[in-house]
Amino acid sequence: MSGTSASPRITVNSRSLTSRSALGSTARALATPGGVAALAAGSAALGLTYATTIERNAFALRETTLPVLAPGTSSLRVLHISDLHMMPNQKLKQNWIRELDRLEPDLVVNTGDNLSHQKSVPAVVQSLGALLGRPGLFVFGSNDYFAPVPKNPLKYFRKNHKKVFGDPLPWQDLRAAFTERGWLDVTHVRRELEVSGVRIATAGVDDPHLKRDRYDTVAGAPNPVADVSIGLTHSPEPRVLDKFAADGYDLVLAGHTHGGQLCVPFYGALVTNCELDRSRVKGPSWWGEHTRLHVSAGLGTSPYAPYRFCCRPEATLITLIPADRPDRTAPELGVSRSEAVVR
C-alpha cells in the first residue's frame, strides 16, 4: 500500500451548476440600469393587464350597517349604486347589476354617472331591471349629461384643472325611464316618502363637479317627524356636505370618486377627483358630529381609463338601524365588508 491515501472522488451536478450560473447571470443583468428598467416595465405591464381585464370586472357587494334611524324604528335596507358608466356592450356588468334585485332592498339610491355612450340608456334600464320596480331615489352626475373624453391622468393630481366634457348625453330619456317606473328625482327638490314603515325626508343637489349645485333650493332642516333624513349628491364636495350637515341631515350618499380607482396597497387612493380628503374616498365616515357620509366606489370607469387596481367595482347594501342600538363607538358599525355574493 502506498502511504498516500487516494483523493476522494467529487461528483459535480453539471445541471445544478449551470442553473446557478444562469441565475447569477440573470441577477447581474437585473442589477444593471437596463435590467431594472426592464423589470419595472414588465411589472407595470402585468399590473395594467390585471387592472384592465380582471379587477375592472370583479364586481363586489359591500355591506355596512349605519345607526341613523329614529329610536324604535324598524331597520331599512338601502342599496346604494353609483357610477355605472355604462357602455351598450358591457354585458357582464349588466347581468351582475340585474342580479342585485335578489337582495330585496327596501330602497334603491342611485347617485349618478350612469352613462358613457349616447346609446346606453336601454342598457342601463335593462340592467336595473326589477330594481326599478322598488322605491328609488336618484340624482345625476356629469356623465349623465356629457359623454366622457380622453384625459391626461396626471391632471387629477392638479387642483383647479380645466374640465373638458364631451357630447351631450340623453339624460332626459334616462330621467323619464326612471320616473315613469316610480323612482323619485330629488335634484334640487325636498321630498318625503314612507318605505317599509320608515318615514324618510330627502333632498338632493345637481352635480357639484359641474358646479350645478344650488343648495339654496333645498336649504333648511328636514322634517323632524321623519325617522331618517337622507341627502343625495353625485360629487361629495365639502361645500355641499357642510350644508347638509349644518341642516341636520342624518345621512348623505354620494359617488363620483370611484374609490380612487387606482389605489396603492397599504396607502390607499392617490386622488379623489374632488375636494374630499383621501380618507373618505369610499365607504362610511362621519361628516361633523351628527351626519354620516357614505361614498360609493361605483361600478364602472370611463371607457378611456378602463382599469381598477386595489379598488374593485362595487355596490353597497346599507342596513339602517336605530341610532340608539347600539352606540356610535360599536366596532361593527360603519365597518364595510366586501363580498361577491351576487353572481
Buried (B, 14 or more C-beta within 10 A) or exposed (E): EEEEEEEEEEEEEEEEEEEEEEEEEEEEEEEEEEBEEEEEEEEEEEBEEBBBEEBBBEBBBBBBBBBBBBEEBEBBBBBBBBBBBBBBEBEEBBBBBBBBBEBEBBBBBBBBBBBBBBEBBEBBBBBBBEBBEBBBBBBBBBBBBBBBEEBEEEEBEEEEEEEEBBEEBBBEBBBEBBEEBEBBBBBBBBBBBEBBEBBBBBBBBBBBBBEBBEBEBBEEEBEEEBBBBBBBBBBBBBEBBBBBBBBBBBBBBBBBBBBBBBBEEEEBBBBBBBBBEBEBBBBBBEBBEEBBBBBBBBBBBBBEBBBBBBBBBBBBBBBBBBBEBEEEEEEEBBEBEBEEEBE
